[in-house]
Amino acid sequence: MRPMQTSTPHYDVIIIGAGAAGLMCAAEAGKRGRQVLLLDKADKVGKKILISGGGRCNFTNLYTNPAAYLSQNPHFCKSALARFTPQDFLELMRKHHLSWTEKTLGQLFCEQKAPAVVNMLWAECCEAGVALRLNTDVSDISHTDNHFQVQTSQGAQTATALVIATGGPSIPRMGSTDFGIRVAKQFELKNIPFSPALVPFTFSQEMLDGLFAGLAGISTEVAASCGSGQFRENLLFTHRGLSGPAMLQISSYWNKGEAVEINLLPGRDALAWLQALQKQRPKAELKTALAEVLPSRLAQRLCETLFPNRPLGQYGGKALQAIAQQLQAWQLTPTGTEGMRTAEVCLGGVDTRELSSRTMEARKVPGLYFIGETVDVTGWLGGYNFQWAWASGWCAGQCV
Ligand code: FDA
């Protein structure tokens, strides 16, 4: 049944947010014959897709599994990820004659670059008859008689189903906001406040001028751990502190005040290695030995600040043990992170206990859906976040 005000255009579905999740949901709903209006305040669709993966869009990960996602309810993502898999997205890519390359750790990048992924999703929307309105700000949402009325800078529209696909507030200069949480609050749905994730760490000026001095730009493979997270990837020293995939990954598990543990020699028993070297080359300096397994500038800096640099033969057993311990369980306490300004994604969002894991519909508000990053499901670095956006968008698209 249509609402009383005949002058207000009515749709089956209004989707707010034409990003990764919103585009997928719109195409799927449109294919089912639903009349869909896709709204975005930006001047083009899929802006975060366009800048993703260094412009090549790391669009999925072959090893997608629920363990790669953080959420207060770790089971929530299972259903959607099982129903729309990386293989399903690859099927769509094949249909549009797009190809991909696998980088490390199952990360798939689009060979035709990020704009091709956006064009593909938009082509699917066009084929499905989706109406699009860009540069459109939403000022008010109301819900009466089982209809949603959305007041926008381009007039009012009504719909039977409303999908919130506005992402999270990371990179505010792109216009990102916490709109999703505000809508959840309006409908009295619980939420977990957004906080930055996949974000570089910052350190005190004392550390930057001391231990880290002259190291900006140096990268080395480490095993980093904090809380329940552990990742073996590259660490990058920056002018502000530490970044690189290992640090971005571990930032999602870090709480202010905690130390991050860094193993500078992953896959190696540092003490056994040092003891063997001590026997073989007692005159070799520690700095020289470390430079054989670490970037030389880092080896030198460690020997200027953390370890006394001597010929290996001059270290006693306890001193060697202490060096090995530092190398394999280096405890570093960041002062903070670079925050939303550079965070790739956000932790938090609409509390998943409020949503159906099959459809993403709010249990208390039939017809209201939340998908993508607005939901409290956050993936690891490496294509996992897009896979969640596709999967949650696809699931909602099957039933709106
Ligand atoms: P997304 O942010 O894509 O879309 C939200 C849309 O809603 C936007 O178009 C926005 O304009 C719109 N919107 C917001 N508020 C609104 C309002 N009030 N009214 C109307 N419209 C509104 N992930 C990954 O898996 N692989 C990768 O390679 C990368 N790379 C990457 C690089 C960088 C620099 C960033 C910042 C992020 C990534 N990501 C990533 C993360 C990925 O971009 C992110 O997880 C998804 O885009 C989330 O998809 P959503 O559709 O939920 O939000």
Boltz pocket constraint, residues with backbone or C-beta under 6 A from the ligand:
constraints:
  - pocket:
      binder: B
      contacts: [[A, 16], [A, 17], [A, 18], [A, 19], [A, 20], [A, 21], [A, 22], [A, 39], [A, 40], [A, 41], [A, 42], [A, 44], [A, 45], [A, 46], [A, 47], [A, 48], [A, 49], [A, 51], [A, 52], [A, 53], [A, 54], [A, 57], [A, 58], [A, 59], [A, 60], [A, 136], [A, 137], [A, 138], [A, 165], [A, 166], [A, 167], [A, 168], [A, 170], [A, 171], [A, 174], [A, 175], [A, 176], [A, 177], [A, 179], [A, 342], [A, 343], [A, 344], [A, 345], [A, 371], [A, 372], [A, 373], [A, 374], [A, 380], [A, 382], [A, 383], [A, 384], [A, 385], [A, 386], [A, 387], [A, 389]]
      max_distance: 6.0
